[in-house]
Amino acid sequence: MNNELGTAEDLPVVDSCLRNQRPILDVLGQFLPKNARVLEIGSGTGQHAAYMTEHLPGICWQPTEMSERLDEITLWQQHCNRAGFLPPLELDVCQDIWPARDFDAVFSANVVHFVSWPEVERLFVGVARCLNAGGLLMLYGPYNYDGQFTSEGNIALDGWLRERNPESGIKDFEQVLLLARKHHLHLRADEEMPSNNRTLVFQKADTE
Ligand SMILES: C[S@@+](CC[C@H](N)C(=O)[O-])C[C@H]1O[C@@H](n2cnc3c(N)ncnc32)[C@H](O)[C@@H]1O
């Protein structure tokens, strides 16, 4: 990492990213084609962009966020000063027009449970438009199966989320699967991750 631009202490860090970045890298490394162009939705601090571009040489990573969080990502992007780590773009999944397209993959961590179901529907509309044929959608986070939480920790997280925003909360895997199918995105893998999280990997059909 280039330490001339800002010190590591200035950079925004959340502990959950430090814990999950390696397991996420392992899954991404398994599925992403070489030199993939990746769009990240809801990049948060920008830590995943920093870590993935460090460990997946040749990758081109486009972070995005709501306007109020773009500065955090910019701090990481300028600190890393790496060709594959692009300056962040503003993206609210509810926007009709997304700021970039023609991606080989879309990655998003901990956004699906953070937003409402209508926002997840908008996310899929946008993803289906900006992914190339055969492209991948990779969604990291917790999901319910058969209408059941998978851990006490996820019950607590869901309660916390709904207190903040009653429309948010952990989504049903089966509902997400049905929504994905409507957009010609088919489940390729459902990877178990630490702390009762999953990475869902969908692939866009070659032809619609
Ligand atoms: C729980 S945080 C996850 C951040 C990061 N991906 C991580 O794993 O640490 C959820 C993120 O979703 C973003 N977000 C919320 N609503 C959004 C929307 N409508 N469109 C895009 N991003 C949104 C928030 O700004 C927030 O950074």
The ligand as a Gaussian input file, in Angstrom:
#p B3LYP/6-31G(d) Opt

LIG

0 1
 C      -24.399000      -2.355000       6.019000
 S      -23.652000      -1.209000       4.935000
 C      -22.519000      -2.253000       4.048000
 C      -21.325000      -1.502000       3.577000
 C      -20.219000      -2.374000       2.964000
 N      -20.653000      -3.005000       1.744000
 C      -19.730000      -3.406000       3.951000
 O      -19.938000      -4.593000       3.724000
 O      -19.152000      -2.996000       4.965000
 C      -24.925000      -0.938000       3.749000
 C      -24.563000       0.110000       2.721000
 O      -25.635000       0.224000       1.772000
 C      -25.689000       1.567000       1.342000
 N      -27.031000       1.827000       0.816000
 C      -28.169000       2.025000       1.504000
 N      -29.197000       2.263000       0.674000
 C      -28.694000       2.215000      -0.582000
 C      -29.251000       2.406000      -1.872000
 N      -30.542000       2.712000      -2.028000
 N      -28.439000       2.289000      -2.949000
 C      -27.132000       2.000000      -2.785000
 N      -26.540000       1.805000      -1.594000
 C      -27.312000       1.921000      -0.504000
 C      -25.391000       2.374000       2.605000
 O      -24.928000       3.671000       2.299000
 C      -24.364000       1.513000       3.314000
 O      -23.045000       1.918000       3.061000

